[in-house]
């Protein structure tokens, strides 16, 4: 499913407000994902209406991205902030990030 930035923002904020409903693994039950889908439905611009499965998949992808960033930042001592991300501008840093992401993708798949 295609997600607009507004839908992603609403998804994250909704799940944040309902964080008490999450299990030990950081995942939510199907009913919470269904309620999230209902919450973001008015934001649909085009394409398929998101259901609980789309929300669950998107939440998993967001968690995976967050975990990759936190691992990159903490284990490698690299910079990350919410304004500029990793601020990868130099060729060597960009290559380092690309290799890091490639390894993470291969080890997850």
TIMI-2910 file (N, C-alpha, C, CB; in pm, 1 decimal, decimal comma, always signed):
<rs>
+----------+----------+----------+----------+----------+----------+----------+----------+----------+----------+----------+----------+------+
!      n_x !      n_y !      n_z !     ca_x !     ca_y !     ca_z !      c_x !      c_y !      c_z !     cb_x !     cb_y !     cb_z ! resn !
+----------+----------+----------+----------+----------+----------+----------+----------+----------+----------+----------+----------+------+
!    +84,2 !   -118,9 !     +0,0 !     +0,0 !     +0,0 !     +0,0 !    +87,5 !   +123,6 !     +0,0 !    -95,2 !     +0,7 !   +121,4 !  Unk !
!    +41,1 !   +225,1 !    -69,1 !   +110,5 !   +353,6 !    -68,4 !    +62,2 !   +434,5 !    +51,1 !    +87,0 !   +431,4 !   -201,6 !  Unk !
!   +156,2 !   +495,1 !   +119,3 !   +126,6 !   +573,6 !   +239,3 !   +167,8 !   +717,4 !   +217,3 !   +198,2 !   +515,4 !   +362,9 !  Unk !
!    +79,6 !   +808,7 !   +253,0 !   +115,6 !   +951,0 !   +250,4 !   +185,9 !   +983,6 !   +382,1 !    -11,6 !  +1042,9 !   +229,3 !  Unk !
!   +264,3 !  +1089,6 !   +384,0 !   +326,9 !  +1129,7 !   +511,6 !   +222,7 !  +1156,6 !   +620,6 !   +413,3 !  +1255,2 !   +491,0 !  Unk !
!   +106,9 !  +1209,1 !   +582,8 !     +1,5 !  +1236,3 !   +680,9 !    -53,0 !  +1107,0 !   +742,2 !   -112,7 !  +1315,2 !   +615,4 !  Unk !
!    -67,9 !  +1003,8 !   +660,2 !   -115,1 !   +874,8 !   +711,4 !    -12,7 !   +813,5 !   +806,4 !   -144,1 !   +778,0 !   +595,2 !  Unk !
!   +113,9 !   +820,0 !   +769,1 !   +219,5 !   +765,0 !   +854,8 !   +223,5 !   +840,2 !   +987,4 !   +357,3 !   +772,7 !   +784,2 !  Unk !
!   +214,6 !   +971,7 !   +980,8 !   +214,5 !  +1053,4 !  +1101,0 !    +96,3 !  +1016,8 !  +1191,6 !   +209,7 !  +1202,3 !  +1064,1 !  Unk !
!    -22,0 !  +1002,9 !  +1132,6 !   -141,0 !   +967,3 !  +1210,6 !   -127,4 !   +827,2 !  +1270,5 !   -267,3 !   +975,1 !  +1122,4 !  Unk !
!    -70,5 !   +734,3 !  +1194,5 !    -48,1 !   +597,3 !  +1244,3 !    +42,9 !   +599,7 !  +1366,9 !    +14,1 !   +507,7 !  +1133,3 !  Unk !
!   +155,0 !   +668,2 !  +1355,9 !   +251,7 !   +672,5 !  +1466,2 !   +190,1 !   +739,6 !  +1589,0 !   +380,0 !   +747,6 !  +1423,1 !  Unk !
!   +122,1 !   +851,3 !  +1568,4 !    +61,5 !   +921,2 !  +1681,7 !    -49,1 !   +837,4 !  +1747,2 !     +4,9 !  +1056,2 !  +1636,0 !  Unk !
!   -129,4 !   +771,2 !  +1666,3 !   -236,3 !   +687,7 !  +1722,0 !   -177,5 !   +574,5 !  +1806,8 !   -324,4 !   +629,6 !  +1608,7 !  Unk !
!    -80,0 !   +503,8 !  +1750,4 !    -20,6 !   +392,0 !  +1824,4 !    +54,6 !   +441,8 !  +1948,0 !    +74,4 !   +312,0 !  +1733,5 !  Unk !
!   +113,2 !   +559,7 !  +1939,9 !   +180,2 !   +616,7 !  +2057,0 !    +79,1 !   +641,9 !  +2169,7 !   +252,7 !   +748,6 !  +2019,1 !  Unk !
!    -36,3 !   +696,2 !  +2132,5 !   -140,2 !   +721,3 !  +2233,8 !   -197,4 !   +592,1 !  +2291,0 !   -253,1 !   +804,4 !  +2173,9 !  Unk !
!   -183,3 !   +482,4 !  +2217,3 !   -236,8 !   +353,5 !  +2262,0 !   -124,8 !   +254,4 !  +2295,9 !   -328,0 !   +294,1 !  +2154,0 !  Unk !
!    -10,5 !   +306,0 !  +2337,6 !   +106,0 !   +220,1 !  +2363,1 !    +80,3 !   +118,4 !  +2473,5 !   +226,2 !   +305,0 !  +2399,8 !  Unk !
!    -14,0 !   +144,8 !  +2563,5 !    -44,8 !    +49,6 !  +2670,5 !   -104,8 !    -79,7 !  +2615,6 !   -141,1 !   +112,8 !  +2771,0 !  Unk !
!   -151,5 !    -76,3 !  +2491,7 !   -211,8 !   -194,3 !  +2429,8 !   -109,3 !   -286,2 !  +2363,7 !   -313,6 !   -151,5 !  +2327,5 !  Unk !
!    +15,0 !   -246,0 !  +2368,0 !   +117,8 !   -325,3 !  +2299,8 !   +165,0 !   -439,9 !  +2388,8 !   +237,3 !   -236,3 !  +2259,8 !  Unk !
!   +208,2 !   -544,8 !  +2323,1 !   +260,6 !   -660,1 !  +2395,3 !   +407,5 !   -643,9 !  +2427,5 !   +239,5 !   -786,4 !  +2315,2 !  Unk !
!   +466,3 !   -746,5 !  +2484,2 !   +607,5 !   -743,5 !  +2524,0 !   +703,0 !   -723,4 !  +2406,5 !   +642,8 !   -871,5 !  +2595,3 !  Unk !
!   +660,9 !   -763,4 !  +2287,1 !   +748,0 !   -752,0 !  +2169,5 !   +736,3 !   -616,7 !  +2100,9 !   +715,5 !   -861,4 !  +2070,2 !  Unk !
!   +648,4 !   -531,1 !  +2151,9 !   +628,8 !   -401,4 !  +2088,2 !   +524,2 !   -403,7 !  +1979,3 !   +757,4 !   -352,8 !  +2031,6 !  Unk !
!   +461,2 !   -517,9 !  +1960,1 !   +356,0 !   -529,7 !  +1859,9 !   +219,8 !   -513,9 !  +1925,8 !   +365,1 !   -664,8 !  +1786,4 !  Unk !
!   +123,1 !   -479,7 !  +1845,7 !    -12,4 !   -460,8 !  +1893,4 !   -100,4 !   -576,2 !  +1846,7 !    -68,8 !   -326,5 !  +1844,8 !  Unk !
!   -215,8 !   -592,2 !  +1909,6 !   -308,6 !   -696,4 !  +1867,0 !   -384,5 !   -648,0 !  +1742,9 !   -407,7 !   -733,5 !  +1982,2 !  Unk !
!   -448,5 !   -741,2 !  +1676,4 !   -518,0 !   -711,9 !  +1551,7 !   -623,1 !   -602,6 !  +1570,0 !   -583,3 !   -838,1 !  +1497,3 !  Unk !
!   -692,7 !   -602,1 !  +1683,7 !   -796,8 !   -500,9 !  +1704,0 !   -737,5 !   -359,9 !  +1713,0 !   -876,7 !   -532,2 !  +1831,3 !  Unk !
!   -619,6 !   -345,6 !  +1769,8 !   -555,7 !   -213,9 !  +1775,1 !   -516,5 !   -169,0 !  +1634,6 !   -431,3 !   -216,8 !  +1867,4 !  Unk !
!   -463,7 !   -261,5 !  +1554,5 !   -430,4 !   -227,0 !  +1416,4 !   -557,1 !   -189,9 !  +1338,0 !   -357,0 !   -344,6 !  +1347,6 !  Unk !
!   -668,0 !   -261,4 !  +1362,1 !   -795,3 !   -230,6 !  +1294,7 !   -845,3 !    -92,3 !  +1336,2 !   -902,2 !   -338,3 !  +1327,7 !  Unk !
!   -834,2 !    -60,4 !  +1464,7 !   -875,1 !    +72,3 !  +1511,8 !   -787,4 !   +182,1 !  +1452,0 !   -869,5 !    +78,5 !  +1664,9 !  Unk !
!   -659,9 !   +152,0 !  +1435,0 !   -568,6 !   +247,8 !  +1372,2 !   -609,2 !   +270,5 !  +1227,2 !   -422,2 !   +198,1 !  +1380,3 !  Unk !
!   -642,3 !   +163,0 !  +1156,9 !   -686,7 !   +174,5 !  +1016,9 !   -812,1 !   +260,7 !  +1007,7 !   -713,7 !    +34,4 !   +956,3 !  Unk !
!   -905,4 !   +241,0 !  +1099,6 !  -1026,4 !   +324,2 !  +1102,0 !   -990,9 !   +470,5 !  +1126,7 !  -1124,3 !   +274,4 !  +1210,5 !  Unk !
!   -893,9 !   +493,1 !  +1213,7 !   -852,1 !   +628,8 !  +1249,0 !   -790,2 !   +702,3 !  +1130,0 !   -752,6 !   +624,4 !  +1364,5 !  Unk !
!   -712,2 !   +632,4 !  +1048,4 !   -644,5 !   +699,1 !   +936,5 !   -728,6 !   +701,0 !   +809,0 !   -512,4 !   +630,8 !   +908,4 !  Unk !
!   -838,8 !   +628,1 !   +805,8 !   -921,3 !   +619,5 !   +684,3 !   -959,4 !   +757,5 !   +627,6 !  -1048,0 !   +540,2 !   +714,2 !  Unk !
!   -997,6 !   +856,3 !   +709,9 !  -1032,6 !   +987,5 !   +652,3 !   -916,7 !  +1058,0 !   +581,4 !  -1084,5 !  +1077,1 !   +761,0 !  Unk !
!   -795,7 !  +1013,8 !   +601,8 !   -679,4 !  +1076,1 !   +539,2 !   -648,5 !  +1019,7 !   +401,0 !   -559,1 !  +1059,6 !   +627,9 !  Unk !
!   -722,4 !   +917,4 !   +359,4 !   -696,1 !   +852,5 !   +230,6 !   -714,4 !   +952,1 !   +116,5 !   -789,2 !   +730,6 !   +210,8 !  Unk !
!   -613,6 !   +962,6 !    +31,9 !   -618,1 !  +1052,2 !    -84,2 !   -650,1 !   +971,3 !   -209,2 !   -483,4 !  +1128,5 !   -101,5 !  Unk !
!   -583,5 !   +857,9 !   -224,9 !   -608,2 !   +770,6 !   -339,8 !   -559,5 !   +631,1 !   -305,2 !   -537,5 !   +824,1 !   -468,6 !  Unk !
!   -598,5 !   +536,8 !   -387,9 !   -553,9 !   +399,3 !   -368,6 !   -642,8 !   +321,3 !   -274,0 !   -413,5 !   +397,9 !   -317,4 !  Unk !
!   -590,7 !   +210,5 !   -231,7 !   -662,7 !   +115,7 !   -147,6 !   -677,5 !   +167,4 !     -4,3 !   -591,2 !    -19,0 !   -147,4 !  Unk !
!   -793,7 !   +142,0 !    +54,2 !   -815,1 !   +173,5 !   +195,1 !   -729,3 !    +77,4 !   +277,0 !   -967,6 !   +162,7 !   +234,6 !  Unk !
!   -656,5 !   +130,5 !   +373,7 !   -570,1 !    +46,4 !   +457,0 !   -653,1 !    -30,9 !   +558,3 !   -464,0 !   +131,7 !   +529,2 !  Unk !
!   -617,8 !   -158,1 !   +576,0 !   -682,9 !   -240,8 !   +677,1 !   -581,5 !   -276,2 !   +785,7 !   -743,3 !   -369,7 !   +613,4 !  Unk !
!   -623,9 !   -360,3 !   +880,1 !   -536,0 !   -395,2 !   +992,5 !   -404,8 !   -456,7 !   +945,3 !   -607,0 !   -491,9 !  +1086,7 !  Unk !
!   -408,3 !   -533,7 !   +837,7 !   -286,3 !   -598,1 !   +788,1 !   -189,1 !   -494,2 !   +732,0 !   -320,6 !   -702,6 !   +679,8 !  Unk !
!   -240,0 !   -397,9 !   +655,6 !   -153,7 !   -290,1 !   +604,1 !    -90,5 !   -211,5 !   +717,6 !   -233,8 !   -195,4 !   +513,6 !  Unk !
!   -169,8 !   -182,9 !   +821,0 !   -118,7 !   -107,9 !   +936,2 !    -10,9 !   -188,4 !  +1007,9 !   -233,4 !    -72,9 !  +1034,0 !  Unk !
!    -35,3 !   -316,8 !  +1026,5 !    +62,0 !   -404,0 !  +1092,9 !   +193,8 !   -409,0 !  +1015,2 !     +4,7 !   -545,8 !  +1108,4 !  Unk !
!   +184,7 !   -422,0 !   +884,4 !   +304,5 !   -427,1 !   +800,0 !   +380,7 !   -295,3 !   +806,2 !   +266,6 !   -459,5 !   +654,3 !  Unk !
!   +307,4 !   -184,1 !   +797,6 !   +373,0 !    -52,9 !   +801,7 !   +439,4 !    -31,4 !   +937,0 !   +271,4 !    +60,3 !   +773,5 !  Unk !
!   +371,4 !    -68,5 !  +1045,9 !   +429,0 !    -53,9 !  +1179,7 !   +556,4 !   -138,2 !  +1190,4 !   +326,3 !    -95,8 !  +1289,1 !  Unk !
!   +554,9 !   -258,9 !  +1138,2 !   +674,2 !   -343,8 !  +1140,4 !   +789,5 !   -281,3 !  +1063,8 !   +642,5 !   -480,5 !  +1082,7 !  Unk !
!   +759,9 !   -221,6 !   +948,9 !   +864,4 !   -156,8 !   +868,5 !   +920,9 !    -34,5 !   +940,8 !   +808,7 !   -115,6 !   +730,7 !  Unk !
!   +833,0 !    +41,5 !  +1005,3 !   +879,9 !   +158,5 !  +1080,7 !   +968,1 !   +116,2 !  +1198,1 !   +760,2 !   +241,1 !  +1131,8 !  Unk !
!   +928,2 !    +10,1 !  +1268,1 !  +1010,0 !    -40,4 !  +1379,7 !  +1144,8 !    -88,8 !  +1329,6 !   +937,3 !   -154,5 !  +1453,7 !  Unk !
!  +1144,9 !   -156,6 !  +1215,7 !  +1271,0 !   -207,6 !  +1160,8 !  +1364,0 !    -91,6 !  +1124,6 !  +1244,5 !   -296,2 !  +1036,4 !  Unk !
!  +1310,3 !    +12,5 !  +1064,2 !  +1390,5 !   +130,0 !  +1030,2 !  +1443,8 !   +196,6 !  +1155,9 !  +1308,1 !   +230,1 !   +948,3 !  Unk !
!  +1357,0 !   +213,4 !  +1255,6 !  +1398,0 !   +274,5 !  +1382,4 !  +1510,2 !   +193,4 !  +1447,1 !  +1277,5 !   +285,7 !  +1478,7 !  Unk !
!  +1494,5 !    +62,0 !  +1452,2 !  +1596,1 !    -23,6 !  +1514,3 !  +1728,0 !    -17,6 !  +1438,6 !  +1546,8 !   -168,0 !  +1521,2 !  Unk !
!  +1722,1 !     -9,7 !  +1305,1 !  +1846,3 !     +2,1 !  +1226,4 !  +1916,9 !   +133,0 !  +1257,7 !  +1816,5 !     -6,8 !  +1075,1 !  Unk !
!  +1839,8 !   +240,6 !  +1269,0 !  +1898,6 !   +371,0 !  +1300,9 !  +1961,4 !   +368,1 !  +1440,0 !  +1791,7 !   +482,6 !  +1292,6 !  Unk !
!  +1890,3 !   +314,3 !  +1537,0 !  +1942,7 !   +310,4 !  +1673,6 !  +2067,6 !   +223,5 !  +1683,2 !  +1836,0 !   +258,5 !  +1769,8 !  Unk !
!  +2070,0 !   +113,4 !  +1611,9 !  +2188,7 !    +27,3 !  +1612,1 !  +2304,9 !    +98,8 !  +1545,5 !  +2159,9 !   -106,4 !  +1540,5 !  Unk !
!  +2279,4 !   +160,1 !  +1431,6 !  +2382,3 !   +235,5 !  +1359,9 !  +2440,5 !   +343,8 !  +1449,9 !  +2324,4 !   +298,1 !  +1231,1 !  Unk !
!  +2351,6 !   +413,3 !  +1516,7 !  +2393,5 !   +524,9 !  +1601,1 !  +2471,6 !   +480,4 !  +1723,9 !  +2273,4 !   +603,9 !  +1644,2 !  Unk !
!  +2426,1 !   +376,1 !  +1789,3 !  +2489,5 !   +336,6 !  +1915,3 !  +2613,7 !   +250,1 !  +1897,6 !  +2390,7 !   +263,2 !  +1999,8 !  Unk !
!  +2608,7 !   +154,0 !  +1809,3 !  +2722,8 !    +62,1 !  +1795,8 !  +2836,8 !   +121,7 !  +1715,7 !  +2678,4 !    -66,5 !  +1730,9 !  Unk !
!  +2805,9 !   +206,0 !  +1623,0 !  +2911,4 !   +262,4 !  +1540,6 !  +2952,5 !   +401,2 !  +1587,2 !  +2867,2 !   +267,9 !  +1396,8 !  Unk !
!  +2880,3 !   +454,5 !  +1685,2 !  +2911,8 !   +588,0 !  +1734,4 !  +2887,3 !   +695,9 !  +1631,5 !  +3053,9 !   +593,7 !  +1779,0 !  Unk !
!  +2799,2 !   +669,0 !  +1538,0 !  +2771,4 !   +764,5 !  +1431,2 !  +2664,6 !   +864,2 !  +1474,9 !  +2727,1 !   +691,3 !  +1303,6 !  Unk !
!  +2663,5 !   +976,7 !  +1408,3 !  +2568,6 !  +1083,2 !  +1438,3 !  +2432,6 !  +1052,8 !  +1377,4 !  +2620,8 !  +1217,7 !  +1387,0 !  Unk !
!  +2325,7 !  +1088,8 !  +1447,6 !  +2190,4 !  +1087,2 !  +1393,4 !  +2109,7 !  +1191,9 !  +1467,3 !  +2124,9 !   +945,9 !  +1405,9 !  Unk !
!  +2035,5 !  +1272,8 !  +1392,9 !  +1939,0 !  +1361,7 !  +1456,5 !  +1814,9 !  +1369,7 !  +1368,2 !  +2000,0 !  +1503,5 !  +1480,7 !  Unk !
!  +1707,0 !  +1422,0 !  +1424,2 !  +1580,1 !  +1423,6 !  +1353,0 !  +1572,9 !  +1529,2 !  +1243,2 !  +1469,1 !  +1445,6 !  +1450,0 !  Unk !
!  +1667,7 !  +1619,5 !  +1240,0 !  +1668,9 !  +1721,7 !  +1136,2 !  +1742,8 !  +1676,4 !  +1010,7 !  +1731,7 !  +1848,1 !  +1189,4 !  Unk !
!  +1860,3 !  +1616,7 !  +1029,7 !  +1944,9 !  +1580,1 !   +915,0 !  +1969,7 !  +1431,2 !   +903,6 !  +2076,7 !  +1650,9 !   +924,0 !  Unk !
!  +1904,2 !  +1350,4 !   +985,3 !  +1928,9 !  +1206,8 !   +980,3 !  +2073,2 !  +1177,2 !  +1015,7 !  +1895,3 !  +1150,6 !   +841,8 !  Unk !
!  +2137,3 !  +1095,6 !   +934,4 !  +2277,7 !  +1061,7 !   +957,5 !  +2369,8 !  +1168,9 !   +900,8 !  +2310,9 !   +925,7 !   +895,4 !  Unk !
!  +2312,1 !  +1266,9 !   +831,1 !  +2389,6 !  +1374,8 !   +771,3 !  +2501,8 !  +1317,7 !   +683,9 !  +2447,8 !  +1466,6 !   +880,9 !  Unk !
!  +2465,8 !  +1217,2 !   +606,7 !  +2563,6 !  +1150,2 !   +521,8 !  +2585,8 !  +1236,1 !   +398,0 !  +2516,2 !  +1006,1 !   +482,8 !  Unk !
!  +2700,5 !  +1295,3 !   +391,0 !  +2731,9 !  +1381,7 !   +279,0 !  +2861,5 !  +1342,9 !   +212,3 !  +2738,7 !  +1524,2 !   +323,7 !  Unk !
!  +2950,9 !  +1291,8 !   +290,0 !  +3079,6 !  +1249,2 !   +233,9 !  +3063,8 !  +1112,0 !   +169,4 !  +3190,1 !  +1245,6 !   +343,8 !  Unk !
!  +3140,1 !  +1086,2 !    +67,1 !  +3130,9 !   +959,7 !     -5,2 !  +3159,7 !   +841,0 !    +86,2 !  +3227,6 !   +959,3 !   -123,2 !  Unk !
!  +3259,4 !   +853,0 !   +173,0 !  +3295,3 !   +743,1 !   +262,0 !  +3182,3 !   +711,7 !   +359,7 !  +3423,1 !   +776,8 !   +338,6 !  Unk !
!  +3118,9 !   +814,8 !   +415,5 !  +3008,5 !   +793,3 !   +508,1 !  +2889,5 !   +730,5 !   +436,2 !  +2967,3 !   +925,4 !   +574,1 !  Unk !
!  +2860,8 !   +776,4 !   +316,2 !  +2750,9 !   +719,6 !   +238,1 !  +2777,2 !   +573,0 !   +207,9 !  +2731,0 !   +797,9 !   +107,4 !  Unk !
!  +2901,0 !   +541,1 !   +174,6 !  +2937,3 !   +402,1 !   +147,6 !  +2923,1 !   +318,2 !   +274,0 !  +3081,3 !   +392,9 !    +93,1 !  Unk !
!  +2964,3 !   +371,5 !   +387,2 !  +2952,3 !   +302,0 !   +515,2 !  +2806,4 !   +272,0 !   +546,3 !  +3014,4 !   +385,4 !   +628,1 !  Unk !
!  +2718,3 !   +370,9 !   +528,7 !  +2575,9 !   +351,4 !   +554,6 !  +2518,5 !   +247,1 !   +459,2 !  +2499,6 !   +484,5 !   +540,8 !  Unk !
!  +2553,5 !   +253,5 !   +331,9 !  +2503,0 !   +157,6 !   +233,4 !  +2543,5 !    +15,0 !   +269,0 !  +2554,3 !   +193,0 !    +93,7 !  Unk !
!  +2668,5 !     -2,7 !   +310,1 !  +2714,5 !   -136,3 !   +350,4 !  +2641,9 !   -182,9 !   +475,2 !  +2866,0 !   -136,5 !   +374,9 !  Unk !
!  +2621,7 !    -92,5 !   +570,8 !  +2551,8 !   -127,1 !   +694,6 !  +2409,4 !   -172,6 !   +664,5 !  +2550,1 !     -7,1 !   +791,5 !  Unk !
!  +2337,7 !    -96,5 !   +581,4 !  +2201,2 !   -131,1 !   +547,9 !  +2196,1 !   -263,7 !   +471,8 !  +2137,0 !    -19,5 !   +465,5 !  Unk !
!  +2287,3 !   -284,9 !   +380,1 !  +2290,4 !   -410,1 !   +303,0 !  +2308,5 !   -529,1 !   +395,1 !  +2403,2 !   -407,1 !   +198,4 !  Unk !
!  +2395,9 !   -519,3 !   +492,3 !  +2417,9 !   -628,6 !   +588,1 !  +2292,2 !   -652,0 !   +671,0 !  +2538,2 !   -597,1 !   +680,7 !  Unk !
!  +2227,2 !   -545,0 !   +716,4 !  +2106,9 !   -558,6 !   +798,3 !  +1994,3 !   -623,8 !   +718,0 !  +2061,9 !   -421,2 !   +851,4 !  Unk !
!  +1980,2 !   -586,8 !   +589,8 !  +1876,1 !   -644,1 !   +506,0 !  +1901,3 !   -792,5 !   +482,9 !  +1868,0 !   -570,1 !   +372,5 !  Unk !
!  +2024,9 !   -827,0 !   +455,5 !  +2059,6 !   -967,7 !   +432,7 !  +2040,1 !  -1051,8 !   +558,3 !  +2204,0 !   -979,3 !   +384,9 !  Unk !
!  +2073,7 !   -996,7 !   +674,8 !  +2061,2 !  -1074,4 !   +797,6 !  +1916,4 !  -1082,9 !   +843,4 !  +2147,1 !  -1013,7 !   +907,4 !  Unk !
!  +1828,4 !   -992,3 !   +797,2 !  +1686,3 !   -997,9 !   +835,3 !  +1607,4 !  -1088,4 !   +742,4 !  +1625,2 !   -857,7 !   +835,0 !  Unk !
!  +1654,1 !  -1101,7 !   +619,4 !  +1576,7 !  -1172,2 !   +517,7 !  +1606,5 !  -1314,0 !   +517,2 !  +1600,5 !  -1117,7 !   +384,1 !  Unk !
+----------+----------+----------+----------+----------+----------+----------+----------+----------+----------+----------+----------+------+
</rs>
